[in-house]
Amino acid sequence: MDGDRESTNPELSRRTLFKAAALGAAVAGTAGKAAAATPWQLPPAPAQPVRAKKPVIRAAFVYPPTSELDKVGYYSWPGSGFDAEGRQKQYMAELRKAEKELGVKVDFMDGHINTDADAAAFAEAVNRTKPEAVLLVLFKKGHWPQLKTVVEMTDVPALVVAPLGVLLVTYYEEFRKQPGIYFKNAQDAIGSILAGLRMVRGAYWMKQSRLMDLAPKEASDVSLPFWGTNLHTLPLERFYEAFNQTPRNDAVMKLGQDYLKYAKNRVEPSEEDVIEAARCHYAMCKLIDEEKADALTMTCLPGLQHPRKHVPPCMSFMTLRDQGFPAGCQSDLDAALSLMLSEFLFDKPGFQQNASMDTEANLYFGAHCSCPSRMGGRESAPEPVILRSHAEAGWGCVPRVLLKEGQRVTMIQYKSSESPEMIIYGGTIVSCPPTPPVGGCRTNVLIKFDDVEDACTVKGMHQNVFYGDHAEAVRDFCQLYKIPVVS
């Protein structure tokens, strides 16, 4: 058992289609017990057109030829043993290998920047071709002025990286916190460059994405402020139609069977509820594919009220997020954009949740009825899942995901507007309190956030919690794209 004092499920429906003897015996054997862990096989993921789109980054290395330094006989930092030409070849080879994995295109300057004229010519080429960003790799302390020329002459986000031992602190202090610049003076310079390229890719995908909103509204398409993300609104009736037209075919039955097999426990839902949740997922995927969406959000709660036009979509949202497809609850635009950011920046799905606090323990408490099981990303092992009814509606099938105690997490909330803001916290999971005795939604988590003396001062609602120590990286991203951090 998982430690939750949760009742065993009621008598199973006699009308379920899962009447096969072997499956029935397996389900009966696991009802109210901890099921043996089985591989959680994800169904085929819906296409995300945005993932095929590659941002272009113009790149240049900045240093004098080693032959010139040999003539002078003095090398300064990084020293006489630093092979700049060899390093450039090494870095370019590493970045060529990373292009396919990251989904970016790095357009390298022929040769390297040495003179003021080289710097001006490169800057002019950047302004003419309008890439998504510029990457400048510095291999010589004395060539800081040439690097500055490029940054000052161009108006695109700038990734500026130097290996440790190239620069003194007096040089880079002016860039270290300047909006529009990602600056790293690092021992692992390649790693810093790759992290910067991920940021450019994430921003580009935000701009290029179509976010589908299933809502009680007329169909519309608008360009969201700042990123320019396409918000593609569809009337909820389209989902009702898709759900009603989705048959209980082999794919639906297989997904329902997998939900039952993987679950650590099943409490309120019947087998019928689980199959309907799988059917809901395939209805959702049908709309995603038809509308060529890259992410979605949905006014999901009205469907839980009488008359019940569809089952809770919470299992589908779990599955989509496990597949790397951001799926947000309650047509909350900021929450959906925040889920997109963690996925596009770090390949990590997020847990959108309602904010509360344990005032006695001074801990943050977040809870919702959908959560990814693969919190570590698509290739990670899933966390244990208990099948529950929707907490507030009292019916259907939703996941209770048991998040890891001691796991480092990041929490963000993107506040959209013409001048957006970001809320950022880093912390550690303390526990997932049993339900009952606690109430709220089905998946819950207590978190101790770093440098937060009073948990009640934590900002936001429907923030995105995701695995990993990424708070500083999100701050770097916000600096690069001039987004104020307000936490």
C-alpha positions as CSV (number, residue, x, y, z in Angstrom):
1,M,0.0,0.0,0.0
2,D,1.1,3.6,-0.4
3,G,0.3,4.7,3.1
4,D,-3.0,6.4,2.1
5,R,-6.0,5.3,4.1
6,E,-8.1,5.1,1.0
7,S,-11.1,2.7,0.8
8,T,-11.1,-0.2,-1.7
9,N,-13.2,0.3,-4.8
10,P,-16.9,-0.5,-4.8
11,E,-18.4,-3.6,-6.5
12,L,-17.3,-3.6,-10.1
13,S,-19.9,-2.8,-12.8
14,R,-21.4,-5.9,-14.3
15,R,-21.8,-4.1,-17.7
16,T,-18.1,-3.4,-18.2
17,L,-16.6,-4.6,-21.5
18,F,-13.7,-6.0,-19.5
19,K,-15.3,-9.4,-19.1
20,A,-12.4,-11.5,-20.4
21,A,-11.6,-14.0,-17.7
22,A,-7.8,-13.3,-17.5
23,L,-8.3,-9.6,-17.3
24,G,-11.2,-9.9,-14.9
25,A,-9.1,-12.1,-12.6
26,A,-6.2,-9.7,-12.7
27,V,-8.4,-6.7,-11.9
28,A,-10.2,-8.5,-9.1
29,G,-6.8,-9.5,-7.7
30,T,-5.6,-6.0,-7.6
31,A,-8.7,-4.2,-6.4
32,G,-7.9,-2.6,-3.1
33,K,-4.3,-3.9,-3.2
34,A,-1.0,-2.6,-4.5
35,A,-0.6,-3.8,-8.0
36,A,2.7,-5.1,-9.2
37,A,4.7,-2.4,-11.1
38,T,4.4,-3.0,-14.8
39,P,5.9,-1.0,-17.7
40,W,3.7,2.0,-18.4
41,Q,3.6,1.9,-22.2
42,L,2.5,5.2,-23.6
43,P,0.2,5.2,-26.6
44,P,1.3,7.0,-29.8
45,A,1.7,10.7,-29.1
46,P,-0.2,13.3,-31.1
47,A,1.9,15.2,-33.6
48,Q,3.3,18.5,-32.4
49,P,4.1,20.5,-35.6
50,V,6.2,23.0,-33.7
51,R,8.8,20.4,-32.8
52,A,9.9,20.2,-36.5
53,K,10.6,24.0,-36.6
54,K,14.2,25.0,-35.9
55,P,15.4,28.4,-34.8
56,V,18.5,29.8,-36.5
57,I,21.3,31.1,-34.2
58,R,24.2,33.0,-35.8
59,A,27.5,32.1,-34.1
60,A,31.0,33.5,-34.0
61,F,34.2,32.8,-32.1
62,V,36.1,35.9,-30.9
63,Y,40.0,35.7,-30.6
64,P,43.2,36.7,-32.4
65,P,45.2,34.1,-34.4
66,T,47.7,32.2,-32.2
67,S,50.4,33.1,-34.8
68,E,49.9,36.8,-34.0
69,L,50.3,36.2,-30.3
70,D,53.5,34.1,-31.0
71,K,55.0,37.1,-32.7
72,V,54.3,39.4,-29.8
73,G,55.5,36.8,-27.3
74,Y,52.9,37.6,-24.6
75,Y,49.6,35.8,-24.4
76,S,47.7,37.2,-21.4
77,W,44.6,35.2,-20.4
78,P,43.8,32.4,-21.2
79,G,47.6,31.8,-21.4
80,S,50.2,30.4,-23.8
81,G,48.9,26.9,-23.7
82,F,45.4,27.7,-24.9
83,D,44.8,26.4,-28.4
84,A,42.1,28.7,-29.6
85,E,41.9,27.3,-33.1
86,G,41.7,23.8,-31.8
87,R,39.1,24.8,-29.3
88,Q,37.0,26.3,-32.1
89,K,37.1,23.0,-34.0
90,Q,36.2,21.1,-30.9
91,Y,33.3,23.4,-30.0
92,M,31.9,23.4,-33.5
93,A,32.0,19.6,-33.7
94,E,30.1,19.4,-30.4
95,L,27.5,21.8,-31.5
96,R,27.0,20.1,-34.8
97,K,26.2,16.9,-33.0
98,A,23.8,18.8,-30.7
99,E,21.8,20.5,-33.5
100,K,19.7,17.5,-34.2
101,E,19.1,16.6,-30.6
102,L,18.1,20.1,-29.6
103,G,16.2,21.0,-32.8
104,V,18.2,24.1,-33.7
105,K,20.3,25.4,-36.6
106,V,23.6,27.0,-35.7
107,D,25.0,29.1,-38.5
108,F,28.7,29.6,-37.9
109,M,30.7,32.5,-39.2
110,D,33.5,31.6,-41.5
111,G,36.7,31.9,-39.6
112,H,36.5,34.0,-36.4
113,I,36.2,37.6,-35.2
114,N,39.6,39.3,-34.7
115,T,39.5,42.9,-35.7
116,D,37.0,45.7,-35.2
117,A,36.1,45.4,-38.9
118,D,35.3,41.7,-38.4
119,A,33.0,42.5,-35.5
120,A,31.2,45.2,-37.5
121,A,30.8,42.9,-40.5
122,F,29.4,40.1,-38.4
123,A,26.9,42.4,-36.7
124,E,25.7,43.7,-40.0
125,A,25.2,40.1,-41.2
126,V,23.1,39.4,-38.1
127,N,21.0,42.5,-38.7
128,R,20.4,41.5,-42.3
129,T,19.5,37.8,-41.7
130,K,17.6,38.4,-38.5
131,P,18.3,35.1,-36.6
132,E,16.5,34.2,-33.4
133,A,19.7,34.9,-31.4
134,V,23.5,35.4,-31.7
135,L,26.1,33.2,-30.0
136,L,29.5,34.7,-29.2
137,V,32.2,32.5,-27.8
138,L,35.2,34.4,-26.4
139,F,38.7,32.9,-26.3
140,K,40.8,36.0,-25.5
141,K,40.5,38.6,-22.7
142,G,41.8,41.4,-24.9
143,H,39.1,40.9,-27.5
144,W,36.3,41.8,-25.2
145,P,35.8,45.1,-27.1
146,Q,35.2,43.3,-30.3
147,L,32.6,41.1,-28.6
148,K,30.9,44.2,-27.1
149,T,30.7,45.7,-30.6
150,V,28.6,42.8,-31.9
151,V,26.3,42.9,-28.8
152,E,25.8,46.7,-29.1
153,M,25.3,46.8,-32.8
154,T,22.6,44.0,-32.9
155,D,19.1,43.8,-31.5
156,V,18.6,40.1,-31.0
157,P,19.0,38.0,-27.8
158,A,22.8,37.4,-27.2
159,L,24.4,34.3,-25.8
160,V,27.8,35.2,-24.5
161,V,30.0,32.4,-23.2
162,A,33.7,32.3,-22.2
163,P,35.6,29.3,-20.8
164,L,36.8,29.8,-17.2
165,G,40.2,31.5,-17.2
166,V,39.6,33.8,-20.2
167,L,38.1,36.8,-18.4
168,L,38.6,38.8,-15.3
169,V,35.5,39.9,-13.3
170,T,35.9,43.5,-14.2
171,Y,35.1,42.7,-17.8
172,Y,31.9,40.8,-17.6
173,E,30.1,42.6,-14.7
174,E,28.4,44.9,-17.2
175,F,26.9,42.0,-19.0
176,R,26.2,39.5,-16.2
177,K,22.8,40.9,-15.3
178,Q,21.9,42.9,-18.4
179,P,18.5,42.2,-19.9
180,G,18.7,40.6,-23.4
181,I,22.0,38.8,-22.6
182,Y,22.7,35.3,-21.4
183,F,26.2,35.4,-20.0
184,K,28.3,32.5,-18.7
185,N,32.0,32.4,-17.6
186,A,32.1,28.7,-17.0
187,Q,34.4,25.6,-16.6
188,D,31.8,23.7,-18.7
189,A,31.5,26.2,-21.5
190,I,29.9,23.7,-23.9
191,G,27.3,22.8,-21.4
192,S,26.5,26.5,-20.9
193,I,26.2,27.0,-24.6
194,L,23.8,24.1,-25.0
195,A,21.7,25.5,-22.1
196,G,21.5,28.8,-23.9
197,L,20.5,27.2,-27.2
198,R,17.7,25.4,-25.4
199,M,16.5,28.8,-24.2
200,V,16.4,30.1,-27.7
201,R,14.6,27.0,-28.9
202,G,12.1,27.3,-26.1
203,A,11.3,30.9,-27.0
204,Y,11.1,30.1,-30.7
205,W,8.7,27.3,-30.1
206,M,6.5,29.5,-27.8
207,K,6.3,31.9,-30.8
208,Q,5.5,29.2,-33.3
209,S,3.0,27.2,-31.3
210,R,-0.7,26.8,-31.7
211,L,-2.4,26.6,-28.3
212,M,-5.9,25.1,-28.6
213,D,-8.5,26.3,-26.0
214,L,-11.6,24.2,-25.7
215,A,-14.0,26.7,-24.2
216,P,-17.7,27.8,-24.2
217,K,-16.9,30.4,-26.8
218,E,-17.1,31.1,-30.5
219,A,-14.2,29.8,-32.6
220,S,-11.4,32.3,-33.0
221,D,-7.7,32.8,-33.6
222,V,-5.7,35.5,-31.9
223,S,-2.0,36.2,-31.5
224,L,-1.0,36.3,-27.8
225,P,1.0,39.3,-26.6
226,F,4.8,39.1,-26.3
227,W,5.4,35.6,-27.7
228,G,2.9,35.8,-30.5
229,T,1.6,32.3,-29.7
230,N,-1.5,31.4,-31.8
231,L,-4.5,31.0,-29.4
232,H,-6.9,28.8,-31.3
233,T,-10.3,28.7,-29.5
234,L,-12.8,25.9,-30.3
235,P,-16.3,25.6,-28.9
236,L,-16.7,22.9,-26.3
237,E,-19.3,21.3,-28.5
238,R,-16.5,20.1,-30.8
239,F,-15.1,18.1,-28.0
240,Y,-18.5,16.7,-27.1
241,E,-18.9,15.6,-30.7
242,A,-15.4,14.0,-30.8
243,F,-16.1,12.1,-27.5
244,N,-19.4,10.8,-28.7
245,Q,-17.9,9.7,-32.0
246,T,-14.9,7.9,-30.4
247,P,-15.5,4.1,-30.4
248,R,-14.3,1.6,-27.9
249,N,-11.8,0.1,-30.3
250,D,-8.7,-1.9,-29.6
251,A,-6.6,1.2,-28.9
252,V,-9.0,2.5,-26.4
253,M,-9.3,-0.9,-24.7
254,K,-5.5,-1.3,-24.6
255,L,-5.0,2.1,-23.0
256,G,-7.7,1.4,-20.4
257,Q,-6.1,-2.0,-19.7
258,D,-2.7,-0.3,-19.2
259,Y,-4.2,2.2,-16.8
260,L,-5.6,-0.7,-14.8
261,K,-2.3,-2.7,-15.0
262,Y,0.0,0.1,-14.0
263,A,-2.2,1.6,-11.1
264,K,-0.7,1.0,-7.7
265,N,-4.3,1.0,-6.4
266,R,-7.8,1.7,-7.6
267,V,-10.3,3.2,-5.2
268,E,-13.6,4.7,-6.4
269,P,-13.6,4.2,-10.2
270,S,-15.1,1.1,-11.8
271,E,-13.5,-0.5,-14.8
272,E,-16.2,1.2,-16.9
273,D,-14.9,4.6,-15.6
274,V,-11.3,3.7,-16.6
275,I,-12.3,2.7,-20.1
276,E,-14.3,5.9,-20.5
277,A,-11.2,7.9,-19.4
278,A,-9.2,6.1,-22.1
279,R,-11.9,6.9,-24.6
280,C,-11.7,10.5,-23.6
281,H,-8.0,10.5,-24.3
282,Y,-8.4,9.3,-27.9
283,A,-11.2,11.9,-28.5
284,M,-8.7,14.6,-27.3
285,C,-6.0,13.3,-29.6
286,K,-8.4,13.3,-32.5
287,L,-9.1,17.0,-32.0
288,I,-5.4,17.8,-31.4
289,D,-4.5,16.2,-34.7
290,E,-7.3,17.7,-36.7
291,E,-6.5,21.2,-35.4
292,K,-2.7,20.8,-35.6
293,A,-2.3,21.9,-32.0
294,D,1.0,22.0,-30.1
295,A,-0.6,22.4,-26.7
296,L,-4.0,22.7,-25.2
297,T,-6.1,24.0,-22.4
298,M,-9.8,23.3,-21.7
299,T,-12.8,24.5,-19.7
300,C,-13.0,21.1,-18.2
301,L,-15.3,21.6,-15.2
302,P,-18.7,22.3,-16.9
303,G,-18.6,18.8,-18.3
304,L,-18.5,17.4,-14.8
305,Q,-21.9,19.0,-14.0
306,H,-25.3,17.7,-15.0
307,P,-25.9,16.8,-17.8
308,R,-22.6,14.9,-18.1
309,K,-21.5,15.5,-21.6
310,H,-18.1,13.9,-21.2
311,V,-16.0,12.3,-18.5
312,P,-13.2,14.2,-16.6
313,P,-10.3,14.6,-19.0
314,C,-7.7,14.3,-16.2
315,M,-6.3,10.9,-17.2
316,S,-5.9,12.2,-20.8
317,F,-4.1,15.3,-19.5
318,M,-1.7,13.0,-17.5
319,T,-1.0,10.9,-20.6
320,L,-0.5,13.9,-22.9
321,R,1.9,15.5,-20.4
322,D,3.8,12.2,-20.1
323,Q,4.2,12.3,-23.9
324,G,5.6,15.8,-23.8
325,F,2.4,17.5,-24.9
326,P,1.4,20.4,-22.6
327,A,-2.2,20.1,-21.5
328,G,-3.7,22.7,-19.1
329,C,-6.8,22.7,-17.0
330,Q,-9.7,25.1,-16.8
331,S,-8.8,27.3,-19.8
332,D,-6.2,29.1,-17.6
333,L,-4.0,30.8,-20.2
334,D,-1.1,31.6,-17.9
335,A,-1.1,28.0,-16.6
336,A,-1.0,26.6,-20.1
337,L,1.8,28.9,-21.2
338,S,3.7,27.9,-18.0
339,L,3.3,24.2,-18.8
340,M,4.6,24.9,-22.4
341,L,7.7,26.7,-21.0
342,S,8.9,23.9,-18.8
343,E,8.3,21.4,-21.6
344,F,10.0,23.5,-24.3
345,L,12.9,24.6,-22.1
346,F,13.7,21.5,-20.1
347,D,11.7,18.6,-21.7
348,K,9.8,18.4,-18.3
349,P,6.0,18.1,-17.9
350,G,4.4,20.2,-15.2
351,F,1.9,19.8,-12.4
352,Q,-0.6,22.7,-12.6
353,Q,-2.1,22.9,-9.1
354,N,-4.2,25.0,-6.7
355,A,-2.2,26.9,-4.2
356,S,-2.7,26.5,-0.4
357,M,-0.4,26.4,2.6
358,D,0.0,24.3,5.7
359,T,0.2,27.1,8.2
360,E,1.2,24.9,11.1
361,A,4.1,23.3,9.3
362,N,4.9,26.4,7.3
363,L,4.9,24.5,4.0
364,Y,3.4,25.1,0.6
365,F,0.5,22.8,-0.3
366,G,-0.5,22.3,-4.0
367,A,-3.2,20.0,-5.3
368,H,-5.1,19.2,-8.5
369,C,-6.9,16.2,-10.1
370,S,-4.4,15.8,-13.0
371,C,-0.6,15.4,-12.9
372,P,2.0,13.8,-15.1
373,S,3.3,10.4,-14.0
374,R,6.6,10.8,-15.9
375,M,7.6,13.9,-14.0
376,G,11.2,13.4,-15.1
377,G,10.3,13.6,-18.8
378,R,9.2,11.3,-21.5
379,E,12.0,8.8,-21.1
380,S,11.8,8.6,-17.3
381,A,10.1,5.9,-15.2
382,P,6.6,6.8,-14.1
383,E,5.7,7.6,-10.5
384,P,3.1,5.4,-8.8
385,V,-0.5,6.3,-9.7
386,I,-3.7,5.6,-7.7
387,L,-6.9,5.7,-9.7
388,R,-9.5,7.9,-8.0
389,S,-12.7,9.7,-8.8
390,H,-12.6,13.5,-9.5
391,A,-12.4,15.0,-6.0
392,E,-14.8,17.9,-6.4
393,A,-17.3,16.2,-8.8
394,G,-17.2,12.7,-7.1
395,W,-17.2,10.6,-10.3
396,G,-15.1,9.4,-13.2
397,C,-11.4,8.4,-13.1
398,V,-8.5,10.7,-12.4
399,P,-4.9,10.1,-11.3
400,R,-3.4,10.5,-7.9
401,V,0.3,10.7,-8.6
402,L,2.7,10.0,-5.7
403,L,5.5,12.4,-6.2
404,K,9.0,11.6,-4.8
405,E,9.8,12.8,-1.2
406,G,13.1,14.7,-1.2
407,Q,12.8,15.5,-4.9
408,R,14.1,18.9,-6.0
409,V,11.5,20.9,-7.9
410,T,11.0,24.2,-9.6
411,M,7.7,26.2,-9.6
412,I,7.0,28.9,-12.2
413,Q,4.1,30.9,-13.3
414,Y,4.2,33.0,-16.5
415,K,2.0,36.1,-16.1
416,S,1.0,37.0,-19.7
417,S,0.5,40.5,-21.0
418,E,2.2,43.0,-23.3
419,S,4.8,43.3,-20.5
420,P,4.8,39.8,-18.9
421,E,6.2,38.7,-15.6
422,M,7.5,35.5,-14.1
423,I,7.1,33.9,-10.7
424,I,10.0,31.5,-9.8
425,Y,10.7,29.3,-6.8
426,G,13.0,26.4,-6.1
427,G,12.3,23.9,-3.4
428,T,12.1,20.3,-2.1
429,I,9.1,17.9,-1.9
430,V,8.4,17.0,1.7
431,S,5.5,14.6,1.2
432,C,2.2,13.8,-0.5
433,P,-0.3,13.8,2.4
434,P,-2.8,10.9,2.4
435,T,-6.4,11.6,1.3
436,P,-8.2,11.3,3.6
437,P,-7.6,12.8,6.1
438,V,-6.6,15.8,4.0
439,G,-9.0,17.1,1.5
440,G,-8.6,19.1,-1.7
441,C,-7.8,17.5,-5.1
442,R,-6.5,14.0,-5.7
443,T,-2.8,14.7,-6.4
444,N,-1.2,16.8,-3.7
445,V,2.2,17.8,-2.5
446,L,3.8,19.7,0.4
447,I,6.9,21.7,-0.6
448,K,9.6,23.6,1.3
449,F,10.7,26.4,-0.9
450,D,14.2,27.8,-0.6
451,D,14.6,31.2,1.1
452,V,10.9,31.5,1.9
453,E,10.4,32.3,5.6
454,D,6.6,32.4,5.5
455,A,4.9,29.9,3.1
456,C,1.9,32.2,3.0
457,T,3.9,34.7,1.0
458,V,4.4,32.3,-2.0
459,K,2.8,34.0,-5.0
460,G,0.5,32.7,-7.6
461,M,-2.3,30.2,-8.4
462,H,-2.3,27.3,-10.9
463,Q,1.5,27.5,-10.9
464,N,3.5,24.9,-12.7
465,V,5.6,22.5,-10.5
466,F,8.1,20.3,-12.3
467,Y,11.0,18.1,-11.3
468,G,14.6,19.5,-11.3
469,D,16.6,22.3,-9.9
470,H,15.9,24.8,-12.7
471,A,15.1,28.0,-10.9
472,E,18.4,29.7,-11.8
473,A,18.0,28.6,-15.4
474,V,14.5,30.1,-15.6
475,R,16.0,33.3,-14.2
476,D,18.6,33.2,-17.0
477,F,15.9,32.7,-19.5
478,C,13.9,35.7,-18.2
479,Q,17.0,37.9,-18.3
480,L,17.7,36.8,-21.9
481,Y,14.1,37.7,-23.0
482,K,13.6,40.7,-20.7
483,I,10.9,39.2,-18.5
484,P,10.8,40.7,-15.0
485,V,10.9,38.1,-12.1
486,V,8.5,39.2,-9.4
487,S,9.1,36.5,-6.7
